[in-house]
Amino acid sequence: MYNFRMKNTRQTQVNIHRDAWVEVNIDSLAHNVEEFRKNIPADKKILGIVKADAYGHGAAMLVPTMLASGIDMLGVASIDEGLDLRAENIDCEILVVGAVPVWSFDVAAKNNISISIFTDDHIEACRKVYERFGLKVKAHITLDTGMNRIGLQPDKAIDYIKRVQNCDFIELEGIFTHLANAENAEKTKAQFDRWNKVISGINREGLILHILNTAGSMIYNPDDLHSNMVRIGISLYGLYPDLPESLRFYPKLKPIMGLKGRITNIHNMPVHDGVSYGHTYIADRETKVATVPIGYADGVPRGLSNKIYGKINGIKVKQIGNITMDQMMFDITGIDAKLGDIIVLLDENDRELSLDNWAKIVDTINYELPCRLKVRLPRVYIR
């Protein structure tokens, strides 16, 4: 078991003087990758999405396990995220799946980072990089088949792709698009039709073609599409996207993130007294209150106040009062506890203490919450 806490870089061990931390289970990550690897056809590559610091879990620490478990390529949101991985001596293929400013194309080329292109300005920027530095920009062309976010419109795509293929200053590696509603068969079929029409009209020899995202890989067979790679994001970390009832396969995932804090104060509160700002919780009996140094500045939504539980020595305890910037309180009446004892806020084995439950309470998606928890909390990596 790794019992050190990491900050900024996986080579440097830094002690964080804080009684609260995120716990990340590396073995569970490996399990999740293997669940997809055994269900994705062997001739298809898997791109692991590690943007937003691997959804708040710590990309640099997780990528070696991902690669060892079956991930072939990494996807990031920006060149800076790619540079962070390169600084950690991660030398696998990296693709920026988002838009990249033209003035930074040279940085991508110099650091062997592939970028997404879809405009004439992108082609011109690639030409300038080659003329100035003698470097070919590695690129994947992005198609907009229905997300209406970034990418080429399908009616312009074939001509654009052919022009890029004739550019001796661009190393065209692949073409991709993104499903907007993978769980909606009708809308997804429309995207498939647009995708297939474009890909059928080009020379696709040697190209990496990817359209299926996490949900799409569980619902549709990549063998039925012009596709030789799938992109997996949220489920690497043990969380499920929105899914229909009918699936091609259902991976048995293990959430990899836990959240824990040590009790910093215990006191008895009289009946009818209130807890925290606004006294949104009023005691109906004498109450034993424990304080833990985790708050909304750490990424725990304030909207969870009075609605969640923790667990101490295996016993559930209710969070009471408004969650403040740096602290929250629990009712531990009747619990044998002392200063320094650990209260678990997220537990992979308890549905009520899960990110999915938190997301339901505050009416958001589970993707958002682990990204929030990266703000101040140190991460502890365990096996």
C-alpha positions in Angstrom: 0.0 0.0 0.0 1.2 3.5 -0.8 0.7 5.6 2.3 2.2 8.8 1.1 0.4 11.8 -0.2 1.3 13.3 -3.6 1.3 16.9 -4.7 2.0 18.2 -8.2 4.3 15.5 -9.4 4.4 11.7 -9.0 8.1 11.7 -8.5 8.0 14.0 -5.4 6.5 12.9 -2.1 5.2 15.9 -0.2 3.7 15.8 3.3 0.4 17.7 3.4 -0.4 19.0 6.9 -4.1 18.4 6.6 -6.5 15.9 8.3 -8.5 15.3 5.1 -7.7 13.5 1.8 -8.9 11.8 -1.3 -8.0 8.1 -1.5 -7.5 6.6 -5.0 -7.5 2.8 -5.4 -5.1 1.9 -8.2 -6.1 -1.8 -8.3 -9.7 -0.8 -8.9 -8.5 1.3 -11.8 -6.7 -1.6 -13.3 -9.9 -3.7 -12.9 -12.0 -1.1 -14.7 -9.6 -1.0 -17.7 -9.6 -4.7 -17.9 -13.4 -4.8 -17.9 -13.4 -2.8 -21.1 -10.4 -4.5 -22.6 -12.0 -7.9 -22.4 -15.3 -6.5 -24.0 -13.7 -4.4 -26.7 -12.7 -6.4 -29.9 -9.0 -7.2 -29.7 -8.3 -5.4 -33.0 -9.7 -2.1 -31.6 -7.5 0.4 -29.7 -8.7 2.1 -26.5 -8.0 5.8 -25.8 -8.2 6.6 -22.2 -9.6 10.1 -21.4 -7.5 11.7 -18.7 -8.5 15.3 -19.0 -9.1 17.5 -16.0 -6.3 15.6 -14.2 -8.0 12.3 -14.8 -11.3 13.7 -13.6 -9.7 14.8 -10.4 -8.0 11.5 -9.6 -4.4 12.5 -10.6 -3.4 11.7 -14.1 0.3 11.3 -13.7 -0.1 8.6 -11.0 -2.8 6.7 -12.9 -1.5 6.7 -16.4 1.2 4.0 -15.9 -1.5 1.6 -14.5 -3.8 2.5 -17.4 -1.1 1.7 -20.0 -0.1 -1.5 -18.3 -3.8 -2.6 -18.2 -4.7 -2.1 -21.8 -5.0 1.6 -22.7 -3.3 2.4 -26.0 -3.5 6.2 -26.2 -4.4 9.1 -23.9 -6.9 11.9 -24.5 -6.5 15.4 -22.9 -8.4 18.6 -23.2 -5.5 21.0 -23.8 -1.9 21.1 -24.7 -1.0 22.1 -21.2 -2.5 18.8 -19.9 -0.4 17.0 -22.4 2.7 18.8 -21.4 2.0 17.9 -17.7 2.1 14.3 -18.8 5.3 14.7 -20.8 6.9 16.3 -17.8 6.2 13.1 -16.0 8.1 11.1 -18.6 4.9 9.6 -20.1 5.8 9.0 -23.7 2.8 7.2 -25.1 0.5 8.8 -27.8 -1.4 11.8 -26.5 -4.3 13.5 -28.3 -5.8 16.8 -27.5 -9.5 16.2 -28.1 -10.5 19.8 -27.7 -9.8 22.9 -29.8 -6.2 24.2 -29.7 -5.1 27.8 -30.4 -3.1 28.1 -33.6 -0.3 30.0 -31.9 0.5 26.9 -29.8 0.7 24.3 -32.7 4.5 24.4 -32.5 4.5 23.5 -28.8 2.4 20.4 -29.7 4.7 19.4 -32.5 7.9 19.9 -30.4 6.4 17.7 -27.6 4.9 14.9 -29.8 1.4 15.8 -28.9 -1.4 15.2 -31.4 -4.0 17.9 -31.9 -7.5 18.2 -33.3 -7.9 20.2 -36.5 -11.0 21.3 -38.5 -10.5 24.7 -40.1 -8.4 26.2 -42.9 -6.6 28.3 -40.3 -5.5 25.0 -38.7 -4.0 23.8 -42.0 -2.2 27.2 -42.4 -0.8 27.0 -38.9 0.6 23.5 -39.5 2.3 24.8 -42.6 4.0 27.6 -40.7 5.2 25.2 -38.0 6.8 23.0 -40.7 8.4 26.0 -42.5 9.8 27.4 -39.3 10.8 24.3 -37.4 10.8 21.5 -39.9 8.3 19.6 -37.8 5.1 17.9 -39.0 2.1 18.5 -36.8 0.4 15.3 -35.8 -3.3 15.7 -36.1 -6.8 14.1 -35.9 -9.5 15.7 -37.9 -12.6 16.4 -35.8 -16.1 16.0 -37.4 -19.2 17.6 -36.0 -21.9 15.0 -36.7 -24.4 16.3 -34.2 -22.8 17.6 -31.0 -22.6 21.1 -32.4 -19.6 21.9 -30.3 -16.4 21.9 -32.5 -15.5 20.2 -35.8 -16.1 20.1 -39.5 -19.7 19.9 -40.9 -20.1 16.6 -42.7 -20.9 18.3 -46.1 -17.4 19.9 -46.0 -15.5 17.1 -44.4 -14.5 14.9 -47.4 -12.9 17.8 -49.3 -11.1 18.9 -46.1 -9.8 15.5 -45.3 -8.5 15.0 -48.8 -6.7 18.3 -48.7 -5.1 17.5 -45.4 -4.0 14.1 -46.8 -2.2 15.9 -49.6 -0.3 18.2 -47.1 3.3 17.1 -46.7 3.5 19.2 -43.5 0.8 17.4 -41.6 1.0 13.9 -40.2 -2.7 12.9 -40.3 -3.2 10.2 -37.8 -6.9 9.9 -37.5 -10.5 11.2 -37.7 -13.1 11.3 -35.0 -16.4 12.6 -33.8 -18.3 12.6 -30.6 -21.8 11.2 -29.8 -24.1 13.7 -28.2 -26.8 11.2 -27.0 -25.3 7.7 -27.1 -28.3 6.4 -25.1 -30.7 7.7 -27.7 -30.8 5.2 -30.6 -32.6 7.5 -33.1 -30.2 10.5 -32.6 -27.2 8.3 -32.6 -28.2 6.6 -35.8 -28.3 10.0 -37.5 -24.7 10.6 -36.3 -23.6 7.2 -37.4 -25.1 7.9 -40.9 -23.3 11.2 -41.2 -20.0 9.5 -40.0 -20.2 6.5 -42.3 -21.0 8.7 -45.3 -17.8 10.8 -44.7 -15.5 7.9 -43.9 -16.8 5.9 -46.9 -15.8 8.7 -49.2 -12.1 8.9 -48.3 -9.0 6.8 -48.3 -8.9 5.6 -44.7 -5.9 3.3 -44.9 -3.7 3.7 -41.9 -6.1 6.1 -40.1 -7.3 5.8 -36.6 -11.1 6.2 -36.7 -13.0 6.8 -33.5 -16.6 7.6 -32.8 -17.7 5.6 -29.7 -17.4 7.2 -26.3 -17.8 5.4 -23.0 -21.6 4.9 -23.2 -21.3 4.2 -27.0 -18.8 1.4 -26.4 -21.2 -0.4 -24.1 -24.2 0.0 -26.4 -22.8 -0.4 -29.9 -20.4 -2.8 -31.6 -17.4 -1.0 -33.1 -17.3 -3.7 -35.7 -20.5 -2.4 -37.2 -19.0 1.0 -37.8 -16.0 2.5 -39.6 -14.1 2.5 -36.4 -10.9 1.0 -35.0 -10.6 2.8 -31.6 -13.0 3.6 -28.8 -12.6 6.4 -26.2 -13.3 5.6 -22.5 -13.6 8.3 -19.9 -15.7 8.4 -16.8 -16.0 4.6 -16.4 -12.2 4.2 -16.1 -12.8 5.8 -12.7 -15.6 3.4 -11.8 -18.6 5.6 -12.6 -21.3 4.9 -15.2 -22.7 7.4 -17.8 -26.4 7.5 -18.7 -27.3 4.2 -20.2 -30.4 2.6 -21.8 -31.7 -0.7 -20.7 -30.3 -2.6 -23.7 -26.5 -2.9 -23.7 -23.9 -4.8 -25.7 -22.1 -5.4 -22.4 -22.3 -4.1 -18.8 -18.8 -3.8 -17.2 -18.6 -4.5 -13.4 -16.9 -1.3 -12.4 -15.3 -0.4 -9.1 -15.3 3.3 -8.0 -11.7 4.3 -7.4 -12.2 7.4 -5.3 -12.8 7.6 -1.6 -12.9 10.7 0.7 -11.9 10.7 4.3 -11.2 13.2 7.1 -10.1 13.0 10.7 -12.2 14.4 13.5 -10.7 17.7 14.7 -13.2 18.6 17.4 -15.9 16.8 19.5 -18.4 18.6 21.8 -21.9 18.2 23.2 -24.5 20.6 21.9 -27.6 21.4 24.0 -31.1 20.6 22.8 -32.7 23.3 20.7 -29.3 24.8 19.7 -28.3 25.1 16.1 -25.3 24.0 14.0 -23.3 26.1 11.5 -24.2 29.2 9.6 -27.9 29.9 9.5 -28.7 27.2 12.0 -30.3 25.0 9.3 -30.1 22.1 11.7 -31.7 22.5 15.2 -31.0 19.7 17.7 -34.1 18.0 19.1 -32.0 16.3 21.8 -28.6 16.8 23.3 -26.2 16.1 20.4 -22.6 15.0 20.2 -21.1 16.9 17.3 -17.9 16.0 15.5 -16.1 18.4 13.1 -14.2 17.3 10.0 -11.9 19.7 8.0 -13.6 19.3 4.6 -15.8 22.0 3.1 -17.1 23.4 -0.2 -13.7 25.0 -1.0 -12.5 21.4 -1.2 -15.2 20.6 -3.8 -18.0 19.2 -1.6 -21.1 21.0 -2.8 -22.8 23.1 -0.2 -26.1 21.8 -1.6 -25.4 18.5 0.2 -25.8 20.1 3.6 -28.0 18.1 5.9 -28.5 15.5 3.2 -25.6 13.1 3.3 -23.9 10.7 5.7 -20.5 9.7 6.7 -19.3 6.5 8.3 -17.2 6.1 11.5 -16.0 2.7 12.6 -18.4 1.2 10.1 -21.4 3.1 11.6 -23.3 5.8 9.5 -23.5 9.2 11.0 -25.5 12.2 9.6 -23.9 15.4 8.4 -25.6 18.3 10.1 -25.8 22.0 9.5 -24.6 24.0 6.5 -21.3 22.8 5.0 -18.9 25.7 5.4 -15.9 26.6 3.3 -13.4 24.5 5.1 -15.4 22.3 7.6 -18.5 20.2 8.2 -20.2 18.7 11.2 -21.7 15.3 12.0 -24.0 14.0 14.6 -22.1 11.2 16.4 -24.4 10.9 19.4 -24.0 7.4 20.9 -20.8 6.7 18.9 -17.6 5.9 20.8 -15.2 8.3 19.0 -12.2 10.4 19.8 -10.2 13.1 18.2 -8.3 11.9 15.2 -10.8 9.1 14.3 -11.6 8.9 10.6 -15.0 9.7 9.1 -15.5 8.3 5.6 -17.5 10.5 3.3 -17.2 8.4 0.1 -17.2 4.6 0.2 -17.2 2.5 -2.9 -19.1 -0.3 -1.1 -21.9 1.9 0.1 -24.4 3.4 -2.4 -25.5 6.1 0.0 -21.9 7.2 0.4 -21.2 7.5 -3.4 -20.6 10.2 -5.9 -23.7 9.0 -7.8 -25.8 9.7 -4.7 -24.2 13.1 -4.2 -24.9 13.9 -7.9 -28.5 12.9 -7.6 -29.0 15.1 -4.5 -27.5 18.3 -6.1 -29.0 17.5 -9.6 -25.9 17.2 -11.6 -23.9 14.4 -13.3 -21.3 12.2 -11.6 -18.6 13.5 -13.9 -18.6 16.9 -12.2 -18.0 15.9 -8.6 -14.6 14.2 -8.7 -13.3 17.1 -10.8 -14.3 19.4 -8.0 -12.5 17.4 -5.3 -9.1 18.1 -6.8 -9.0 21.7 -5.7 -7.2 21.4 -2.3 -7.4 17.9 -1.1 -4.2 15.8 -1.2 -4.5 12.4 -2.9 -3.4 9.1 -1.3 -2.8 6.2 -3.7 -3.5 2.7 -2.4 -3.5 -0.9 -3.6 
